[in-house]
Amino acid sequence: MRPLHEQRVLLLHPFLNFYGGAEYLLSVVAKEIFPNASIMTFSNNDAVLRQMGISSNRVVPLLGKGIGSRLYKQITPLYPSLVDTTGLGEFDIVLSFSYAYVHGFVTSHNQLHISHIQTPMRLLWLKESEHYVYDKIPLIREVYRSILAWQRVWDKQASTRPDYLLANSREVSNRISTFWGRPSDIVYPPVDTDFYLPTEPVRKEEYYITHSRLVRYKRIDILIDACIAQKKKLVVVGDGPEYKKLVNYAKNSPDIVFTGYLSHTQKRELLQKANGFLFAAHEDFGIVPIEALAAGTPVLAFGRGGALETVTPDTGMFFKQQTADSISSQLPLFEKFVTQVNREVLKHQAEKFSKQSFIKNYTRQISEKAKDFEKNGPPVV
């Protein structure tokens, strides 16, 4: 078998229109593991590519640069047909990074396809959507639900197309098993822990912090309620479709501060100075709690999902129910916990999920599966 760096590699990613953990993962693979690989996506934003440090010359946007790329959220029903009818050329290895659709691309019998699943699509399997307006108009609601039912059937069939599946976390691996009936190997995504490590002693300030894209399932609302009830200052970092709604929800409380979008450097300073990081989402994995640990800040998280794999009893605490009351009951205990935590322990835990660890684990998985594919051919799914 030719070495991996001599293989013709294609990287698939659903959308490159915003920057988050999935896009950082792709940038690490594209720059540090397969720097000569081509990249295919439905739609991209040039500013995001610059943020990722990836040249637009490497990227093929299937929707082009016209109106299709601007309406990428509105043309959801078209993606399965686009995936089914797009050829992938003469690549030796196809590596997809999927939270929607791209695991379903059809490859030839001699093309190795390994899909790193961020999660089976939330819209289809977890009944979570940002398009809440569709539920308010009866006719549109019924059409929308019919489309989702059809896409669930397509997605289940498309899940059989990759030769091997990798999962972002044990939580995601369980979802893959439940919804798709397939096994998967766990490769935790990379976190830029070095960036968040304090380079000198940091004086903590009297506030808690949370950071995420402001969408409904992140449950920032219950963090707001809990901190108002306990008279604790909460800094909410991030932007998203729920921003205005959450600002109104906080009712000008002096305890709640919204920063909107911040640069990584600004976010790092706030994370390092915070007393604790609050995390209310039932998340696939959850990168920001690890960034907080690297910054020397312990975590209070909802006790389900990916947080159970990253936060340990000596680096944070959990609340049992996704309610403001459950958070409120833990905040006084967490306030004592943060005064006793060992910063070196936080750092050590964060480094388990470093970029270097990811590169090592991901490269090993690709190498092992490439050897198995060459020796035994495509596995029977």
ZAMARGU-4260 file (C-alpha; in steps of 0.2 Angstrom, whole numbers, plus 5000, padded with zeros to 4 digits):
<rodrens>
0) 5000/5000/5000 | 5006/5017/4996 | 5009/5029/5011 | 4995/5040/5016 | 5003/5056/5010
5) 5005/5048/4992 | 4986/5044/4991 | 4974/5056/4982 | 4962/5062/4996 | 4946/5071/4995
10) 4939/5079/5011 | 4920/5081/5012 | 4911/5094/5024 | 4893/5099/5023 | 4894/5118/5025
15) 4909/5131/5027 | 4898/5146/5030 | 4901/5148/5049 | 4916/5143/5060 | 4915/5131/5075
20) 4921/5115/5081 | 4917/5105/5066 | 4926/5118/5055 | 4941/5118/5066 | 4942/5099/5065
25) 4942/5100/5046 | 4956/5113/5046 | 4967/5102/5057 | 4965/5088/5045 | 4967/5098/5029
30) 4982/5108/5035 | 4992/5096/5046 | 4987/5078/5040 | 4982/5079/5022 | 4989/5096/5016
35) 4987/5092/4998 | 4969/5085/4999 | 4955/5093/4989 | 4939/5099/4999 | 4921/5098/4993
40) 4907/5106/5002 | 4889/5112/4998 | 4892/5130/5001 | 4906/5141/5008 | 4910/5158/5014
45) 4927/5165/5010 | 4929/5174/5027 | 4927/5157/5035 | 4940/5149/5024 | 4952/5163/5029
50) 4948/5160/5047 | 4952/5142/5044 | 4968/5146/5035 | 4962/5136/5020 | 4964/5143/5002
55) 4948/5144/4992 | 4958/5136/4977 | 4957/5119/4987 | 4938/5120/4989 | 4924/5115/4977
60) 4907/5122/4982 | 4894/5111/4974 | 4881/5125/4975 | 4893/5137/4966 | 4895/5155/4971
65) 4877/5161/4966 | 4860/5162/4973 | 4861/5143/4978 | 4875/5146/4990 | 4866/5160/4998
70) 4850/5150/5000 | 4859/5134/5007 | 4847/5134/5022 | 4832/5135/5012 | 4835/5121/5000
75) 4836/5106/5012 | 4825/5095/5002 | 4837/5095/4988 | 4853/5089/4996 | 4849/5070/4996
80) 4847/5071/4977 | 4863/5081/4975 | 4873/5069/4985 | 4866/5054/4975 | 4870/5061/4958
85) 4888/5069/4962 | 4903/5059/4957 | 4919/5060/4967 | 4931/5057/4953 | 4947/5047/4954
90) 4952/5049/4973 | 4959/5035/4982 | 4952/5040/4999 | 4937/5050/5003 | 4936/5057/5021
95) 4919/5064/5026 | 4915/5075/5042 | 4897/5074/5043 | 4883/5081/5054 | 4872/5081/5038
100) 4871/5072/5022 | 4889/5071/5016 | 4892/5053/5023 | 4879/5048/5010 | 4890/5051/4995
105) 4892/5036/4983 | 4910/5029/4981 | 4916/5016/4969 | 4921/4999/4975 | 4940/5004/4975
110) 4938/5020/4984 | 4940/5020/5003 | 4927/5030/5012 | 4929/5034/5031 | 4916/5046/5038
115) 4919/5055/5055 | 4902/5058/5062 | 4899/5073/5072 | 4881/5067/5075 | 4867/5059/5065
120) 4858/5074/5059 | 4849/5082/5074 | 4835/5089/5062 | 4830/5071/5058 | 4834/5060/5073
125) 4833/5072/5088 | 4819/5083/5082 | 4829/5099/5085 | 4827/5113/5072 | 4831/5131/5070
130) 4816/5133/5058 | 4803/5134/5072 | 4792/5146/5061 | 4787/5130/5050 | 4778/5123/5065
135) 4767/5138/5067 | 4758/5137/5049 | 4748/5121/5048 | 4750/5117/5029 | 4769/5121/5029
140) 4771/5111/5045 | 4763/5095/5037 | 4774/5097/5021 | 4790/5100/5032 | 4786/5085/5042
145) 4784/5074/5026 | 4800/5080/5020 | 4809/5075/5036 | 4801/5058/5036 | 4807/5055/5018
150) 4824/5061/5023 | 4825/5050/5038 | 4822/5035/5026 | 4836/5042/5015 | 4848/5045/5029
155) 4846/5027/5036 | 4851/5020/5019 | 4865/5033/5016 | 4872/5028/5033 | 4877/5011/5025
160) 4888/5019/5011 | 4904/5023/5021 | 4915/5009/5023 | 4920/5014/5041 | 4912/5026/5053
165) 4921/5036/5067 | 4911/5045/5080 | 4915/5061/5089 | 4911/5054/5106 | 4904/5039/5115
170) 4887/5049/5115 | 4888/5050/5096 | 4893/5032/5094 | 4878/5027/5104 | 4867/5037/5093
175) 4875/5029/5077 | 4871/5012/5085 | 4853/5017/5089 | 4848/5026/5073 | 4859/5018/5060
180) 4862/5001/5068 | 4881/5002/5064 | 4897/5001/5075 | 4909/5015/5076 | 4926/5019/5083
185) 4928/5034/5094 | 4940/5048/5089 | 4938/5064/5100 | 4939/5080/5090 | 4954/5092/5092
190) 4954/5106/5104 | 4967/5120/5103 | 4971/5118/5122 | 4988/5127/5120 | 4980/5143/5115
195) 4969/5144/5131 | 4983/5140/5143 | 4987/5155/5154 | 5005/5160/5152 | 5005/5169/5169
200) 4995/5169/5185 | 4977/5175/5182 | 4967/5184/5195 | 4949/5177/5195 | 4934/5189/5195
205) 4917/5187/5202 | 4907/5180/5187 | 4902/5164/5178 | 4903/5162/5159 | 4895/5152/5145
210) 4899/5152/5127 | 4890/5144/5112 | 4881/5148/5096 | 4865/5154/5103 | 4852/5141/5097
215) 4838/5134/5107 | 4845/5117/5112 | 4860/5125/5121 | 4847/5130/5134 | 4855/5147/5139
220) 4838/5152/5145 | 4839/5141/5161 | 4857/5147/5164 | 4849/5165/5164 | 4835/5160/5176
225) 4847/5151/5188 | 4860/5165/5189 | 4846/5178/5192 | 4838/5167/5205 | 4855/5165/5214
230) 4861/5183/5210 | 4876/5178/5201 | 4884/5187/5187 | 4883/5177/5170 | 4893/5183/5155
235) 4885/5175/5139 | 4897/5175/5125 | 4891/5171/5107 | 4879/5175/5094 | 4865/5166/5084
240) 4847/5166/5080 | 4841/5166/5098 | 4852/5181/5103 | 4838/5195/5103 | 4825/5183/5111
245) 4838/5179/5125 | 4842/5197/5128 | 4823/5201/5130 | 4822/5185/5141 | 4835/5192/5153
250) 4824/5208/5156 | 4839/5219/5158 | 4844/5210/5173 | 4861/5217/5180 | 4867/5200/5183
255) 4867/5195/5164 | 4879/5202/5152 | 4878/5198/5133 | 4894/5201/5123 | 4889/5195/5106
260) 4902/5188/5095 | 4920/5189/5102 | 4937/5185/5094 | 4946/5170/5101 | 4958/5181/5110
265) 4944/5191/5119 | 4935/5174/5123 | 4951/5167/5130 | 4953/5182/5142 | 4935/5180/5149
270) 4937/5161/5151 | 4953/5163/5161 | 4946/5176/5173 | 4929/5168/5176 | 4926/5159/5192
275) 4917/5144/5182 | 4910/5139/5166 | 4891/5134/5165 | 4886/5122/5152 | 4867/5117/5150
280) 4866/5108/5133 | 4864/5090/5130 | 4879/5090/5118 | 4887/5078/5106 | 4904/5082/5113
285) 4906/5100/5118 | 4923/5108/5114 | 4920/5124/5125 | 4920/5115/5142 | 4938/5109/5137
290) 4943/5126/5132 | 4937/5132/5149 | 4947/5118/5158 | 4963/5123/5148 | 4960/5141/5153
295) 4960/5136/5171 | 4941/5137/5174 | 4931/5123/5181 | 4914/5117/5174 | 4897/5115/5180
300) 4888/5105/5166 | 4872/5096/5163 | 4875/5078/5167 | 4871/5070/5150 | 4880/5069/5133
305) 4898/5073/5129 | 4901/5082/5145 | 4901/5066/5154 | 4916/5061/5144 | 4926/5077/5147
310) 4922/5083/5164 | 4928/5073/5179 | 4925/5075/5198 | 4941/5084/5201 | 4938/5096/5186
315) 4919/5100/5188 | 4902/5096/5194 | 4885/5091/5186 | 4867/5095/5188 | 4855/5081/5185
320) 4840/5089/5176 | 4840/5102/5162 | 4831/5115/5173 | 4835/5131/5181 | 4830/5124/5198
325) 4843/5110/5196 | 4856/5122/5192 | 4852/5134/5206 | 4853/5119/5218 | 4871/5116/5213
330) 4878/5133/5211 | 4881/5136/5230 | 4891/5119/5230 | 4900/5124/5214 | 4905/5140/5222
335) 4914/5131/5235 | 4921/5119/5223 | 4930/5132/5212 | 4940/5138/5227 | 4947/5121/5230
340) 4951/5115/5212 | 4969/5112/5207 | 4973/5121/5191 | 4986/5108/5185 | 4973/5095/5186
345) 4962/5106/5175 | 4976/5108/5162 | 4980/5089/5162 | 4962/5084/5159 | 4961/5097/5145
350) 4977/5091/5136 | 4969/5073/5134 | 4959/5082/5120 | 4973/5092/5112 | 4976/5094/5094
355) 4991/5083/5095 | 4981/5069/5103 | 4968/5070/5089 | 4981/5070/5075 | 4989/5054/5082
360) 4972/5045/5085 | 4965/5050/5068 | 4980/5046/5058 | 4981/5029/5067 | 4963/5025/5063
365) 4964/5030/5044 | 4980/5020/5042 | 4973/5004/5050 | 4957/5006/5040 | 4966/5009/5024
370) 4976/4993/5027 | 4961/4983/5031 | 4952/4990/5015 | 4967/4985/5004 | 4968/4968/5012
375) 4950/4963/5013 | 4941/4975/5001 | 4925/4985/5006 | 4918/4978/5022 | 4900/4971/5022
380) 4888/4983/5029
</rodrens>
